[in-house]
Amino acid sequence: MPTHPFSDDASGRNRGAPAEPPRAEPEIIPPGADFPPRPRAEGALFTHRGSRIRVARLGPFGIAMVLLGAGVLGAIGLLVLLGAALVGAAALGVIVVGALLSQLFRGSPRP
């Protein structure tokens, strides 16, 4: 069984080794500026450049809606668990009644 020194990570690289510098400088595009034109070699099929997602702080109404949604999901989960318990109890009842009827119709044991 091979053993690895504690300084190796899962990929086998040494954690203590200095990090190699990036191969290219990242391009910083200021807000509101157009994207630079893409080279023709990439193809013109994928012209969608992404979409912006804005995240805003939740107000009192938003917090109430999130809590209401969580409460509804919790109530649905509770109903599912209670339904499963009810089905399990019914199945257990059928098994017990079947066992009792089986004992009744079997009669006394023969000597």
N, C-alpha and C positions, 0 to 999 in steps of 0.2 A: 504494500500500500504506500503510494508516494506521499511524502510530506512536503509541505510548502512552508517557507519562513513566514512569520507573522506579518512581515511588511508587504507581502504580496496581496493584491486584491483578487477578485474572482476571475478576472481576465488574464491573470498571470503577470501583469505589469507591477513593477516595484513602486509602491506608494511614495517612497522617499526620493525617487528620481525627479529632477526638475521638469516642469511642464514645458512642452515644446511650444514655441511661439506660433500664433495663428498663421496660416498660409496666405491669407489676404486680409487687408484692412476692411472692417465693416463700413458700409456706406450709410451715412447718416442723412436722412431726408428730412428737412424741416417741415413742420406742420403747414398744411395748405399748399405745399409745392407739388407740382406734377411729378409723376413717376418718370424715371428716365426711360427713353425708348429701348425696347428690347431688340436684340439682334434677330435677323430674319431666320436664322438657323433653328430657333426654338419652335417655329411654326406659328401659324395664326389661328389654330383651332381654339386655344384656351385664351380668350381675350378678357375674361373676368379677372379683375385684379383684387378681389376680396371685398368684404363689406365691413362697415364699422359697427361695433356693438358699444352702445353707451350704457354705463352702469350708473344708476342714480341711487342716492340714499333713500331708504324706505321711510315714508312718513307714518303717521298713526294709522291711516286707513290701510296702507300696504302691510303694516305689521299685523293688523287685525285680520286681513285676508289670508296672510301666511298662517297665522295661528288657527284660523277657521279651517283652512285646507288640511292642516296637520290633524286637527280634531276630527274632521270627517274621515281622513284616512285611518286614524286610530280606531274610530267607531266601526268602520268597515272591517278592520282587522279583528276587532273583538267579536263582531258578529260571525266572522268566518271561524274563529276558534270555538265559539259557543256552538255553532252548527256542527263542527267536527266532533265536539264532545257529545252532543246529542246523538249523532249517528253512531258513535262508538258505544254509548250507553245502550242504544237500541240493539246493536249487534250483540253486545254482551248479554242482554236480556233474552234474545232469541237463543243464544247458545245455552244459557242456564235452563230455560224452559224446555229446550230440546233434550238436555241431559236428564231432567226430571221425568219427562215423558218416556224417555228411553228406559229409565229405571223402572218406571211403573209398568210398562208393557212387557218388559222382559220377564217378570215374574220372580219367584224366589229361586235362589241358586240350588242346583241339584247336588245331593250328597255323593 
